[in-house]
Amino acid sequence: MWYFSWILGLGLACAFSILNAMWFELRTADKKAQAAQAK
């Protein structure tokens, strides 16, 4: 039964890393758009 915790842990870690990367990309794109509007 220990493998269930490994599967859940790895799944949650992968999901968190994907969401974190998506958030980072959106944040950098938003900062670039704000910088372009400020000019």
N, CA, C and O atoms as a Tripos MOL2 file, in Angstrom:
@<TRIPOS>MOLECULE
protein
  156   155    39     0     0
PROTEIN
NO_CHARGES

@<TRIPOS>ATOM
      1 N           0.8040   -1.2070    0.0000 N.3       1 MET1
      2 CA          0.0000    0.0000    0.0000 C.3       1 MET1
      3 C           0.8500    1.2760    0.0000 C.2       1 MET1
      4 O           0.3230    2.3670   -0.2190 O.2       1 MET1
      5 N           2.1020    1.1560    0.2330 N.am      2 TRP2
      6 CA          2.9850    2.3250    0.2690 C.3       2 TRP2
      7 C           3.0570    3.0040   -1.0920 C.2       2 TRP2
      8 O           3.3140    4.2050   -1.1810 O.2       2 TRP2
      9 N           2.8300    2.2350   -2.1480 N.am      3 TYR3
     10 CA          2.9590    2.8010   -3.4930 C.3       3 TYR3
     11 C           1.8550    3.7990   -3.7890 C.2       3 TYR3
     12 O           2.0240    4.6610   -4.6520 O.2       3 TYR3
     13 N           0.7290    3.7050   -3.0930 N.am      4 PHE4
     14 CA         -0.3230    4.7000   -3.2970 C.3       4 PHE4
     15 C           0.1490    6.0840   -2.8680 C.2       4 PHE4
     16 O          -0.1320    7.0780   -3.5380 O.2       4 PHE4
     17 N           0.8610    6.1430   -1.7590 N.am      5 SER5
     18 CA          1.3610    7.4460   -1.3150 C.3       5 SER5
     19 C           2.4030    7.9770   -2.2900 C.2       5 SER5
     20 O           2.4740    9.1850   -2.5160 O.2       5 SER5
     21 N           3.2130    7.0940   -2.8730 N.am      6 TRP6
     22 CA          4.1840    7.5340   -3.8750 C.3       6 TRP6
     23 C           3.4740    8.0760   -5.1070 C.2       6 TRP6
     24 O           3.8400    9.1290   -5.6290 O.2       6 TRP6
     25 N           2.4580    7.3540   -5.5680 N.am      7 ILE7
     26 CA          1.7270    7.7960   -6.7650 C.3       7 ILE7
     27 C           1.0320    9.1310   -6.5040 C.2       7 ILE7
     28 O           1.0950   10.0430   -7.3270 O.2       7 ILE7
     29 N           0.3650    9.2370   -5.3430 N.am      8 LEU8
     30 CA         -0.3160   10.4920   -5.0220 C.3       8 LEU8
     31 C           0.6810   11.6280   -4.8360 C.2       8 LEU8
     32 O           0.4480   12.7470   -5.2940 O.2       8 LEU8
     33 N           1.7800   11.3430   -4.1700 N.am      9 GLY9
     34 CA          2.7870   12.3740   -3.9440 C.3       9 GLY9
     35 C           3.4110   12.8600   -5.2320 C.2       9 GLY9
     36 O           3.5730   14.0630   -5.4370 O.2       9 GLY9
     37 N           3.7610   11.9300   -6.1000 N.am     10 LEU10
     38 CA          4.3550   12.3240   -7.3780 C.3      10 LEU10
     39 C           3.3470   13.0640   -8.2500 C.2      10 LEU10
     40 O           3.6960   14.0300   -8.9280 O.2      10 LEU10
     41 N           2.1070   12.6100   -8.2280 N.am     11 GLY11
     42 CA          1.0670   13.2960   -8.9970 C.3      11 GLY11
     43 C           0.8460   14.7160   -8.5170 C.2      11 GLY11
     44 O           0.7380   15.6420   -9.3210 O.2      11 GLY11
     45 N           0.7800   14.8900   -7.2030 N.am     12 LEU12
     46 CA          0.5940   16.2360   -6.6600 C.3      12 LEU12
     47 C           1.8050   17.1180   -6.9300 C.2      12 LEU12
     48 O           1.6540   18.3040   -7.2210 O.2      12 LEU12
     49 N           2.9930   16.5540   -6.8370 N.am     13 ALA13
     50 CA          4.2020   17.3380   -7.1110 C.3      13 ALA13
     51 C           4.2430   17.7700   -8.5710 C.2      13 ALA13
     52 O           4.6000   18.9090   -8.8700 O.2      13 ALA13
     53 N           3.8830   16.8720   -9.4780 N.am     14 CYS14
     54 CA          3.8580   17.2250  -10.9050 C.3      14 CYS14
     55 C           2.7900   18.2800  -11.1860 C.2      14 CYS14
     56 O           3.0310   19.2310  -11.9300 O.2      14 CYS14
     57 N           1.6190   18.1110  -10.5940 N.am     15 ALA15
     58 CA          0.5530   19.0910  -10.8010 C.3      15 ALA15
     59 C           0.9580   20.4550  -10.2610 C.2      15 ALA15
     60 O           0.6990   21.4780  -10.8960 O.2      15 ALA15
     61 N           1.5910   20.4760   -9.0950 N.am     16 PHE16
     62 CA          2.0260   21.7420   -8.5120 C.3      16 PHE16
     63 C           3.0820   22.4100   -9.3780 C.2      16 PHE16
     64 O           3.0480   23.6250   -9.5750 O.2      16 PHE16
     65 N           4.0160   21.6250   -9.8950 N.am     17 SER17
     66 CA          5.0750   22.2190  -10.7210 C.3      17 SER17
     67 C           4.5130   22.7550  -12.0350 C.2      17 SER17
     68 O           4.9570   23.8000  -12.5110 O.2      17 SER17
     69 N           3.5550   22.0650  -12.6220 N.am     18 ILE18
     70 CA          2.9420   22.5370  -13.8670 C.3      18 ILE18
     71 C           2.1660   23.8300  -13.6210 C.2      18 ILE18
     72 O           2.2740   24.7830  -14.3930 O.2      18 ILE18
     73 N           1.3790   23.8550  -12.5360 N.am     19 LEU19
     74 CA          0.6280   25.0720  -12.2240 C.3      19 LEU19
     75 C           1.5530   26.2340  -11.8920 C.2      19 LEU19
     76 O           1.2770   27.3780  -12.2550 O.2      19 LEU19
     77 N           2.6420   25.9440  -11.2070 N.am     20 ASN20
     78 CA          3.6020   26.9910  -10.8730 C.3      20 ASN20
     79 C           4.2430   27.5590  -12.1410 C.2      20 ASN20
     80 O           4.4260   28.7710  -12.2490 O.2      20 ASN20
     81 N           4.5810   26.7040  -13.0920 N.am     21 ALA21
     82 CA          5.1730   27.1700  -14.3480 C.3      21 ALA21
     83 C           4.1650   27.9960  -15.1470 C.2      21 ALA21
     84 O           4.5290   29.0110  -15.7390 O.2      21 ALA21
     85 N           2.9050   27.5690  -15.1660 N.am     22 MET22
     86 CA          1.8800   28.3290  -15.8810 C.3      22 MET22
     87 C           1.6810   29.7020  -15.2420 C.2      22 MET22
     88 O           1.5510   30.7010  -15.9510 O.2      22 MET22
     89 N           1.6560   29.7600  -13.9090 N.am     23 TRP23
     90 CA          1.5060   31.0300  -13.2020 C.3      23 TRP23
     91 C           2.6840   31.9490  -13.5050 C.2      23 TRP23
     92 O           2.5020   33.1450  -13.7320 O.2      23 TRP23
     93 N           3.8850   31.3920  -13.5070 N.am     24 PHE24
     94 CA          5.0760   32.1970  -13.7750 C.3      24 PHE24
     95 C           5.0490   32.7640  -15.1860 C.2      24 PHE24
     96 O           5.3920   33.9290  -15.3910 O.2      24 PHE24
     97 N           4.6460   31.9560  -16.1590 N.am     25 GLU25
     98 CA          4.5670   32.4320  -17.5390 C.3      25 GLU25
     99 C           3.5260   33.5440  -17.6690 C.2      25 GLU25
    100 O           3.7690   34.5440  -18.3440 O.2      25 GLU25
    101 N           2.3750   33.3750  -17.0310 N.am     26 LEU26
    102 CA          1.3430   34.4050  -17.1040 C.3      26 LEU26
    103 C           1.7970   35.6880  -16.4140 C.2      26 LEU26
    104 O           1.5050   36.7880  -16.8820 O.2      26 LEU26
    105 N           2.5040   35.5430  -15.3160 N.am     27 ARG27
    106 CA          2.9710   36.7320  -14.5890 C.3      27 ARG27
    107 C           4.0100   37.5040  -15.3990 C.2      27 ARG27
    108 O           3.9580   38.7330  -15.4530 O.2      27 ARG27
    109 N           4.9480   36.8050  -16.0260 N.am     28 THR28
    110 CA          5.9660   37.4940  -16.8200 C.3      28 THR28
    111 C           5.3350   38.1350  -18.0550 C.2      28 THR28
    112 O           5.7330   39.2280  -18.4570 O.2      28 THR28
    113 N           4.3590   37.4640  -18.6560 N.am     29 ALA29
    114 CA          3.6840   38.0430  -19.8190 C.3      29 ALA29
    115 C           2.9100   39.2900  -19.4100 C.2      29 ALA29
    116 O           2.8730   40.2710  -20.1540 O.2      29 ALA29
    117 N           2.2900   39.2560  -18.2290 N.am     30 ASP30
    118 CA          1.5460   40.4150  -17.7530 C.3      30 ASP30
    119 C           2.4800   41.5840  -17.4640 C.2      30 ASP30
    120 O           2.1450   42.7320  -17.7580 O.2      30 ASP30
    121 N           3.6360   41.3060  -16.8980 N.am     31 LYS31
    122 CA          4.6000   42.3780  -16.6310 C.3      31 LYS31
    123 C           5.1180   42.9870  -17.9290 C.2      31 LYS31
    124 O           5.3130   44.1990  -18.0120 O.2      31 LYS31
    125 N           5.3400   42.1530  -18.9410 N.am     32 LYS32
    126 CA          5.7950   42.6730  -20.2320 C.3      32 LYS32
    127 C           4.7170   43.5370  -20.8760 C.2      32 LYS32
    128 O           5.0250   44.5650  -21.4790 O.2      32 LYS32
    129 N           3.4620   43.1290  -20.7530 N.am     33 ALA33
    130 CA          2.3680   43.9070  -21.3210 C.3      33 ALA33
    131 C           2.2250   45.2420  -20.6040 C.2      33 ALA33
    132 O           1.9780   46.2640  -21.2440 O.2      33 ALA33
    133 N           2.3780   45.2460  -19.2870 N.am     34 GLN34
    134 CA          2.2970   46.5010  -18.5410 C.3      34 GLN34
    135 C           3.4570   47.4180  -18.8930 C.2      34 GLN34
    136 O           3.2770   48.6330  -18.9810 O.2      34 GLN34
    137 N           4.6350   46.8620  -19.0950 N.am     35 ALA35
    138 CA          5.7900   47.6730  -19.4660 C.3      35 ALA35
    139 C           5.5990   48.2750  -20.8570 C.2      35 ALA35
    140 O           6.0110   49.4080  -21.1060 O.2      35 ALA35
    141 N           4.9770   47.5200  -21.7600 N.am     36 ALA36
    142 CA          4.7370   48.0280  -23.1070 C.3      36 ALA36
    143 C           3.7020   49.1500  -23.0870 C.2      36 ALA36
    144 O           3.8130   50.1040  -23.8580 O.2      36 ALA36
    145 N           2.7040   49.0490  -22.2190 N.am     37 GLN37
    146 CA          1.6870   50.0950  -22.1310 C.3      37 GLN37
    147 C           2.2410   51.3590  -21.4850 C.2      37 GLN37
    148 O           1.7720   52.4590  -21.7750 O.2      37 GLN37
    149 N           3.2210   51.2120  -20.6230 N.am     38 ALA38
    150 CA          3.7780   52.3680  -19.9190 C.3      38 ALA38
    151 C           4.6030   53.2530  -20.8450 C.2      38 ALA38
    152 O           4.8090   54.4310  -20.5550 O.2      38 ALA38
    153 N           5.0710   52.7000  -21.9430 N.am     39 LYS39
    154 CA          5.9170   53.4710  -22.8680 C.3      39 LYS39
    155 C           5.1270   54.4840  -23.6590 C.2      39 LYS39
    156 O           5.6940   55.2080  -24.4770 O.2      39 LYS39
@<TRIPOS>BOND
     1     1     2 1
     2     2     3 1
     3     3     4 2
     4     3     5 am
     5     5     6 1
     6     6     7 1
     7     7     8 2
     8     7     9 am
     9     9    10 1
    10    10    11 1
    11    11    12 2
    12    11    13 am
    13    13    14 1
    14    14    15 1
    15    15    16 2
    16    15    17 am
    17    17    18 1
    18    18    19 1
    19    19    20 2
    20    19    21 am
    21    21    22 1
    22    22    23 1
    23    23    24 2
    24    23    25 am
    25    25    26 1
    26    26    27 1
    27    27    28 2
    28    27    29 am
    29    29    30 1
    30    30    31 1
    31    31    32 2
    32    31    33 am
    33    33    34 1
    34    34    35 1
    35    35    36 2
    36    35    37 am
    37    37    38 1
    38    38    39 1
    39    39    40 2
    40    39    41 am
    41    41    42 1
    42    42    43 1
    43    43    44 2
    44    43    45 am
    45    45    46 1
    46    46    47 1
    47    47    48 2
    48    47    49 am
    49    49    50 1
    50    50    51 1
    51    51    52 2
    52    51    53 am
    53    53    54 1
    54    54    55 1
    55    55    56 2
    56    55    57 am
    57    57    58 1
    58    58    59 1
    59    59    60 2
    60    59    61 am
    61    61    62 1
    62    62    63 1
    63    63    64 2
    64    63    65 am
    65    65    66 1
    66    66    67 1
    67    67    68 2
    68    67    69 am
    69    69    70 1
    70    70    71 1
    71    71    72 2
    72    71    73 am
    73    73    74 1
    74    74    75 1
    75    75    76 2
    76    75    77 am
    77    77    78 1
    78    78    79 1
    79    79    80 2
    80    79    81 am
    81    81    82 1
    82    82    83 1
    83    83    84 2
    84    83    85 am
    85    85    86 1
    86    86    87 1
    87    87    88 2
    88    87    89 am
    89    89    90 1
    90    90    91 1
    91    91    92 2
    92    91    93 am
    93    93    94 1
    94    94    95 1
    95    95    96 2
    96    95    97 am
    97    97    98 1
    98    98    99 1
    99    99   100 2
   100    99   101 am
   101   101   102 1
   102   102   103 1
   103   103   104 2
   104   103   105 am
   105   105   106 1
   106   106   107 1
   107   107   108 2
   108   107   109 am
   109   109   110 1
   110   110   111 1
   111   111   112 2
   112   111   113 am
   113   113   114 1
   114   114   115 1
   115   115   116 2
   116   115   117 am
   117   117   118 1
   118   118   119 1
   119   119   120 2
   120   119   121 am
   121   121   122 1
   122   122   123 1
   123   123   124 2
   124   123   125 am
   125   125   126 1
   126   126   127 1
   127   127   128 2
   128   127   129 am
   129   129   130 1
   130   130   131 1
   131   131   132 2
   132   131   133 am
   133   133   134 1
   134   134   135 1
   135   135   136 2
   136   135   137 am
   137   137   138 1
   138   138   139 1
   139   139   140 2
   140   139   141 am
   141   141   142 1
   142   142   143 1
   143   143   144 2
   144   143   145 am
   145   145   146 1
   146   146   147 1
   147   147   148 2
   148   147   149 am
   149   149   150 1
   150   150   151 1
   151   151   152 2
   152   151   153 am
   153   153   154 1
   154   154   155 1
   155   155   156 2
@<TRIPOS>SUBSTRUCTURE
     1 MET1         2 RESIDUE 1 A MET
     2 TRP2         6 RESIDUE 1 A TRP
     3 TYR3        10 RESIDUE 1 A TYR
     4 PHE4        14 RESIDUE 1 A PHE
     5 SER5        18 RESIDUE 1 A SER
     6 TRP6        22 RESIDUE 1 A TRP
     7 ILE7        26 RESIDUE 1 A ILE
     8 LEU8        30 RESIDUE 1 A LEU
     9 GLY9        34 RESIDUE 1 A GLY
    10 LEU10       38 RESIDUE 1 A LEU
    11 GLY11       42 RESIDUE 1 A GLY
    12 LEU12       46 RESIDUE 1 A LEU
    13 ALA13       50 RESIDUE 1 A ALA
    14 CYS14       54 RESIDUE 1 A CYS
    15 ALA15       58 RESIDUE 1 A ALA
    16 PHE16       62 RESIDUE 1 A PHE
    17 SER17       66 RESIDUE 1 A SER
    18 ILE18       70 RESIDUE 1 A ILE
    19 LEU19       74 RESIDUE 1 A LEU
    20 ASN20       78 RESIDUE 1 A ASN
    21 ALA21       82 RESIDUE 1 A ALA
    22 MET22       86 RESIDUE 1 A MET
    23 TRP23       90 RESIDUE 1 A TRP
    24 PHE24       94 RESIDUE 1 A PHE
    25 GLU25       98 RESIDUE 1 A GLU
    26 LEU26      102 RESIDUE 1 A LEU
    27 ARG27      106 RESIDUE 1 A ARG
    28 THR28      110 RESIDUE 1 A THR
    29 ALA29      114 RESIDUE 1 A ALA
    30 ASP30      118 RESIDUE 1 A ASP
    31 LYS31      122 RESIDUE 1 A LYS
    32 LYS32      126 RESIDUE 1 A LYS
    33 ALA33      130 RESIDUE 1 A ALA
    34 GLN34      134 RESIDUE 1 A GLN
    35 ALA35      138 RESIDUE 1 A ALA
    36 ALA36      142 RESIDUE 1 A ALA
    37 GLN37      146 RESIDUE 1 A GLN
    38 ALA38      150 RESIDUE 1 A ALA
    39 LYS39      154 RESIDUE 1 A LYS
